[in-house]
Amino acid sequence: MLMKNNELSILCIDDEEMIRMMISDFLEDSGYTVFTAENGLSGLELLRENHPDLILVDLMMPEMDGLEFLSRAVKESPDTPIIVISGTGAIQDVVEAVRRGAWDYLSKPIQDLVVLEHVVNKALEKALLTRENEAYRKDLEEKVRERTLALEKTLWDTVSALSSMTDKRDPYTSGHQKRVSILAKALGEKMGLSGDTVEGIRIAGLLHDIGKIYVPAEFLAKPARLEYEEMEIMKKHAFMGYDILINIDFPWPVAEIVYQHHERIDGSGYPRNLEDSDILPEAKIIAIVDVFEAMSSHRPYRPSLNPEIALREIVENRGKFYSQDCADAFIELFQENSFDTDEFFK
């Protein structure tokens, strides 16, 4: 049965008055509101004024033919189903109409209105299903967006809490992780890494020393350099950080970056003596900015060093301890900013 719904409207465009009247009377008897036009120009005006749910349009008309109307209508109302009406023997026009966006076609003369009923029903049902699917897709996207935002907030709250825990445990390096995070983000951007990768580096920077919560407080605050045995315990913080973070479902390899941030490309780092190809690019970035920031910040056993002196460590050991590409980009980054670290930490 043809759908009977007073809320649905159909636009019929045909230059033959008898055909317009026949189609209009049939559809109105079925409960539809019908608008009629004798050419494409008038049809476009009615389309803009009334936003019909379906359009029937003849291909051969004066002033603006059906193909021209079809092209314009599809641009203005791409979701509205359009059925073209074609004279017999005009198959090429039908093919062109379908190419331009027609949903279906009817052949003249329309001798059996049951055919019209079937074609209109099919098009309206397809349009309804398309709208429902689109509404479902948008609703799903919105729910995914809301869920993603909620997960991001939860993740960020976790990161902030862990970072704050480290700073409170070790007042002498309070803010160190935040500054490393800022510098690492700037370096990642300087190297042209993707926004997603840079975000992972930023998060890893905020957490790279989380393992220090297991290091004895007297080691962290010792006003002299650590003894060998003490330093060996201190070195465990990279693994402890990994152990803390590995069970958190980050969308980046944060735990592994933290595990590797004291590795050096010549294999002289710790805790696993990894070499160049075994070290994550993100960890190479954290390694450089961690050393630079540590040297240019106050420590219990020494005052802060001038940034240019700290940078010299990177310059002299690029290609040895530190990735050549990362080091070159870091040096260039600071040359561009005249070695003014305050610019990064505003």
N, C-alpha and C positions, 0 to 999 in steps of 0.2 A: 504494500500500500504506500501511496505517496505520503510523506510526512505532513501532517496538518499542524501548523504552528503559526499563530497570528503574529508572532514576533519576527518571523522570517520574511525577507523581502527579495524580490527578483527584478532585475532590470532586463527588459527585452528591447533590443535595437534591431529594427528591420525597416527598410524603405517601403515595403509592401504593407499597406494598411490592413488588408484582409488577414495576412499572416499574423500581424501584431495583435489584432483583435481575437483571433482564434487562440493564440497562445495565452494572451492575457485572460480571456474568459475562463479557459481551462484551469489555469493556475489559481485565479481568484476563487473559483468554485472549490478548489482544494484547500483554501484557507490562507493563501499567501497574499501579501501586499505586492502589487505589481506596478512598476513604473515603465513607461514605454517612450521610445525615441525613434525618429525616422532616419537618423544618420549618426555618424560617429561623434561629431561635434556636440550635438545635443545630448548624446549618451554620456560623454565625458562630464558635462555639466551636472547631469542627474547623478552620476557616480560620486562626484564631489559633494553634492548636496545631501544625498540619502544613504550613502555607504551600504549598498545592497549586499545580501549574503551570497548571491549568485548572479551571473550575467549570461544572457543569451544574445549573441550578436551575429548578424548576417555578414558574410564576407564581401558581397558585391553591393555597395551603396554609393550614392553621390556625396560630394563635399569631403567626407572622410570615410574611406572604406574600412572594412572589418579588420584588415591586417594592421593598418595604421592605428586604429582604435586599440587593438590588442596590445601593441607595443607600448602605447602610452598608459593604458590601464594597468598593465603588469608592473610598470614602474611606480605608479601612484598607489596601487593597492595589490601588492604581490600575493597576499594570502586569499584573495577573492577568486573562487573558481569561475572560469570563463569557458562556456561551451559555444563553439562556432557553428553557424548554419551555412552549409555550402550547397550550391547547385550541383546536379549530377554531372559527372565528368570533370570536376574541378579538383581532382585528387592532389595535384601539385600545390594548390592553395591550402588544402587541409594539412599537408605535410609541413608547409611553411608556418601555418598557424600553430601547430603543435611545437615546432621549433621555437616560436616566439613566446610560448607559455600557455597555450590553450590546454584545458584539462581533457576535453572530449569534443566530439562533433556530431552533428545531425545532418542528414542529407535532405534536400528539398526534392520533391514536395513532401511535407510531413503528412503522410496519409493515415498513420496510426498513432494516436495520442498516447497509447500505451508505451510506445518507444520513447516519446518525450518524457513520460512519467518515470520510466526506468533510468534514463540518462540523468535527469535532474536529481532523482533520488540518490543515485550512485555518487554524483558530484558533491551533493550536500553532506552525505554521510562521510565521504572522504575528507571534506573540509572540516567537519565537526571533529573527526578523529585527529586530524592534523593540529587543530587548535587545542584539543585536550592534551595531545602529546607535548605540544609546545608549552602549555601551562604547567604540565607535570615536570618538564625539563627545567623550566625556570624555578619552580618550587624546589626541585631537587638541588639545583645550583645554589639557591639561597640557603637551604639547609646545610649544604656542604660548606658554604662560605661561613655561616654562623658557627658550624662545628669546628672549622679550621681556625677561626678567630679564637674560639674558646680553648682549643688545644694550644695555640700559640701563646695565649695568656698564661695558661698553666705551665707551659714550657718556660716562658720568660720568668714567671714567679719562682720556678725551681732554680733557674740559672742565677737570678738575683740573690736568692737565699743562700745558695752555695758560695757565691762570690763574696757575699757579706760575711759569711762564716769564716772564710780564710782571712779576710782583712781584720776581723776582730781578734782572731787567734794570733796574728802577727802584726802588731801595730807599726813596726818599722817598715813593713812593705805595704802598709795600708794604701790603697789606691793604685798599687803597682799593676794589678791585673786589669783594672779599668784603662789605665794608660797604655798598656800593651795592646789591649783590644782596639783602642782608637788608632794607634799607629799601624797595627796589622791590617785593619780595615782600609786605611789610607794606602798602604803598600799594595794590597790586593787590587784595589781600584786602579792604582798607578800601573800595575802589570796587565790591566785589561781583563781580569778574571770576571766571570759572570756574577751577577748580583747575588744569586743563590750561594755560590761558592764563597763569596766575600762575607755573606752573613754567617756561614759556618765558621769561617776564620775568626770573625768577631766574637762569636759565642765561645770558641775554643780559647781565645785570648782572655776572656773574662774568667775562665775556669782553669787555666793552665797550671796554677799552683795549688789547686784544691787539695792535693795530696799532703800538703804541709800541715794539715790539721792533725796528722799522725806523728809529726816531728816534735820531739820534746821542746817545750816553750823556751827553755834555757839555751837551746841551740839557736833558735830564731833571734833571740835578743842578745846573744853573746857579743860583747864589745871588742872582740878580737877574732882573728880568723879561726875557723874550726880546725881541730886536730884531724888527723887522717881517719880515725875510727868514727869521729863525729860526722865527718864529711860523707863517709860511706852510708851512714844512716840517713843523712840529708838527701842523698841521691835516690833513696827509695821513694821519694815523694812523687816521682814521675809514674812509677808503677802503681802507687797507692791512688793517685788521681785516676788512672785508667780503671782501677778496680772499683772506684766509687761510681764512675760515669758509664761503665760498659753496659749496665742494665737499664740505663735511661734511653728511651726510644727517640734519639735525635735523628733528624733527617740528614745529618752529616756525620762523618767519622770523627766526632769530637773526642771520644775516648782515646782513639789511636793517635790523634794529633797531640793530645796532652801527653801520651806515653812517649812520643818521639821528640818533644820540643827541646830536649838537651842532646839530641844526636847531632853528629857532625859528618859532613859528606866524606871525610877521609877515614871514617870509622873510629875516630878517637873519642866520640861522645859516649853518653850513657843513657839508659841502663843496658842496652843490647848491642852496642858497638855497630849500629847499622851504617851502611855506606850509601852513597849518593842515590842510586837507583831504588834502594829499599825504603827511602824516606819520602813520606808524602809531601807534595809541594806546599800544602798548607802548613805542615810542621816546619818546613824550611823558612817560611815567612815568620812564624812565631819565634823560631830560634834567633833570628836576626834582631827583631824588635825587642825581644826579652833581654838579650845581652845589652843592647843599646840603652834601654830604659833602666836596667839595673845599674849600669855604670854611671848614668847621669842622674841617679837619685841617691839620697842619703841612705847610708847603711850604718848599723851599730858600730862597725869597726873602721869606718872611713866616711869623710864628707862626700857630697856629690861631686862628680867631675863635670867639667865643661863639655857640652854636647859635641864640640869639635874633637875633643880628645876621645870621647866614647865612639864617635864615628870612625876614628882612626883604626880602632880594633876591627871594624867591619872592612875598611879599605885594605888593610894589611893582610887580612885572612880570607878575602873573597877568592873562591876557587879552591881553597884549602879546607877551612872549616865550614864556610858558608857558601851556599849556591851562588854562582857567578851572576846569574840573571837576577836573582832576588837582591843581591848586594848592589848591583849596578842600579837597579830601579830605586832602591832605598837611598843610595847616595844622591841620585838625581832628584829624588823627592825633597831631600833636605837642602840641596843647592837651590832649588826653586823657591824654598821658603826661608832662605838665608839662615838656616840652622836654628830657626826660631821655633822651639818645641811648644812654646806657649800657644802658638797659632792652632796647634792640633788639639790642645786640651781645653779650649774655651768652651 
